[in-house]
Amino acid sequence: MKKRIETKEYRTAEVTCLARAMSFYEKNKILKSEDFIAPMILPPLFKMLLKSNIIRTLFKKVFFHFGIYEYVIARTKYIDEIFKSIKDDFKQILIFGAGFDSRAIRFNNNLKDLTVFELDTPATQIAKINQFKKQGIEFSTNLKFISIDFEKETLNQKLEKSGFKKYETCLFLLEGLTMYLDPKSIDITFSTIKEFAGHNSLIIFDYVYSSVITGESNSYGVKGIRKWVKKYGEKWVFDIEKGQIQEFLNRYDFELVDESDYNKLSDKFFKDQNGNNKTKINGAHCIITARKK
């Protein structure tokens, strides 16, 4: 966990926020998402520029080629749909590596009767809190921040001290995170989730295929995104072999509910009225929803 969450760098969180802000200003309904908070927390000049279709197109070519932009939009929509449908049988939500996530605010009407916990590095949380306050964005009263120093604290101890309750029916979200954690950190994280999760708890996470890490994948945009990740200095170190996701989930007493690769995401979010896919998604990732047995 330390390699990803304990770093003072939060470039990935910033890039994701930028992509969501761009998506919010899209005129094309297929590419438009609902994160109205993302553009609010950008510098004023960025907000003005992103309203221009020409500038958005330029940004995509510079920062989000290889289908990365489309993947972030699809992932955002996928997770948003789950948050919209949350019922009162859930008691808690825990967002790992939350970055500039705004779902506790955007979906407050759905989440007002449960507690949302955001776990992240102190540096990223301070940046988020300061930026939200600067823009006059109020945090929901049911939102609790958990900052953790992995040199001094263990994950389960920190959760207990922060008031996160064991054995409740919870939603756990690890968005854009697993691929940056080494196998030991993955086991600690998922073992802790197994320990705390009550029956019927859900976990949502995305991961990359083993063939992506080894360079054997020929899926759209994979070679490009590997160079992109290397450029930004956050190496991918964890993967799951394609077709082995249930075997991985079995170790932590979860069963697969949904497995959405780039083909399924494209069919779900990017088809026009005639059933034609209007854009391509990077083929490196797969999004998983799983339920505690």
C-alpha angles and dihedrals in degrees: 000000000000094000092062110023102032095056119106089224114097099170093129091056091051094048091049090050090051092051092050091049091051090048092052090059095048115123091202106087091211092062097036119104131186103241098124091165095064096070091043093064096047121096111275092249091055092050091053094046095048091059087069116088090209093055093045089052090050092049090051091054093048102039110012112038123129090058093291093127092052092049093052090050093049092047092049092050092045094053093039090057091056092048090050091054098047112132131201092265087084115082103180142018123205118194114194117209089002097180109174094340112157103186094110086062101035094049098033093129089060095041103039094105095053136054122253117206122194117199120196146124116297090241095056094043093050090050091050096046093047094047094047092049091047090057093046094248111153120217119230114258091234093058118103125186121217116193115187136196106202091196089066108018138051121224097241093047091050092050092051092048090050093055099255105152127223124234096018120132101259144170116230119196125193104172117182091346118098096071090061095053123087117235093260092053091046090054092048091049097046093040089054090049089050090051095049102034120101125213114297093016113152130224125196121191141144127222140177126245121252090241088062092057093046093047094240097115118104095187118132115288097356097121090047095049091050088058090044092053091048090050092055092048100239106117121205109237106164130064141157124221112249109262094020100091096107091051088054092047093049090067089064100037096254128131126210117258100168137002114192119185125180093278093053093044091050092051091048101046111016107048120113126220090278093055095253121138107240099194143019127248124211108261100217099090142062126192120219134199114188136173130221110248 
